[in-house]
């Protein structure tokens, strides 16, 4: 199955990881999204090609999701 999204269930939050492609820019992305206090926070990471996007997506794990969540909460502090 060719997955385009993964959901990481952390202690108090969820992190959604999604593959993305921008037709206008012709660029590949991976998007990370979480919700904190009913507000959605997203970060879009540009990749040089589809292969590098897919490798990043496949290697992404719970530790990466925790790091992303920590970076978001640090920005809000």
N, C-alpha and C positions, 0 to 999 in steps of 0.2 A: 504494500500500500504506500502510495506517495503522499505522505502527510504534509499539510501546509501550516498546521498549528499544533502547539503543545501547551498544556496547562500544568503549572507547577503549584501544588498545594503546600504552602508554607504554614508555619505555626499560626499566624494571625492574618495572613493575606494570601492572595493568589497572584501569580505572574503568568501572563499569557505571552507566548512567543509565537510570532507569525512570519512566514515567508511573504515577501512582497516584491512587486516589480512595478516600476513607473514607466508607462508607455511613452510619455512625453520626453522624459529624460533618458529613456532607454538604460535604466540602471536597476540593479538588484539590491534589495534591502532585507534586513531582518528587523522586525519591530518587537519591542518589549513593552508590555503594558501592565499597570497595576492600578488598583483603586484604593484610595486612602480618604477616609471621611467623605465618602460619596463623590469624590473627584477622581477622574481618570488621569493618569500620568503615563506618557508614552515617550519612548526614545527609539529613533529609527537609525540603524547602523547601515551605512553604505558599504557594499561589497564590490570587488572589481569585476566579478562575473558570477554566473549561476552556480558554477562548481564551488567557488569559495563560500557563497551564501549557504549552499546545502551542507557543506562540511561544518560550518559554524553552527548551523541549526542542529545537526546531528550530534555534535560534541557538547552543546549547551546542556548543563545539568543543574541540579538543585543548588549547588554552591554558587553557580553563576547567577541564578535567580535571586539568591540571598544577597549577593553583592549588589545587584541592580536595586533591590528593595532598600538596602542600606544607603545607597547613593541618593535615592529619592528622598528618604526620610531625613538624611543629613541636609539636603537642600531646603527642606521645609523647617528645619530647626532654627 
